[in-house]
Amino acid sequence: MARILVIDDYPPVLDVLRIVLRVRGHEVITADNGPAGLRLCECHAFDLALLDVDMPGMGGIAVCNELKGHVMTRHLPVLMMTGRPGMDADIRAKRAGALEVISKPFEVRELLDKISRYATPPTAIPLRPEPPDGFAVRHSC
């Protein structure tokens, strides 16, 4: 199945998503803040990112902007979650490049349907290309 990155600052949400998605056969890697999630993207190739809109420090909108601005992650499907649904959150998330905005608390069936719609594992694509000669890797994974 798909390798999914989940970034949310609320541990119970991470726990529920980890369980629900793993039961469905997905590999789930989590981070509790935006910078940690972006670092994971340097080490892993993901099939989908599920981001919380509102997090302290770097929120999901900023994370999405970073992902869409980097050559290695610009095509990564991004879904966002928010506990404060409304037109403003939807507009900001979609301007940043999110495909969908899911309201919290979410319906598990709706969440799984949206993930199934967008998380298509790539075929025959290497996890991470080797950096060109002369370029150093920032940190080990």
ABEGO torsion letter per residue (X at the ends): XBBBBBBBABAAAAAAAAAAAAAAGBBBBBBABAAAAAAAAAABBBABBBBBABBBEBBAAAAAAAAAABAAAAABBBBBBBABBEAAAAAAAAAAGBABBBBOBBBAAAAAAAAAAABBBBBGBBABBBBBBGBBBABBX
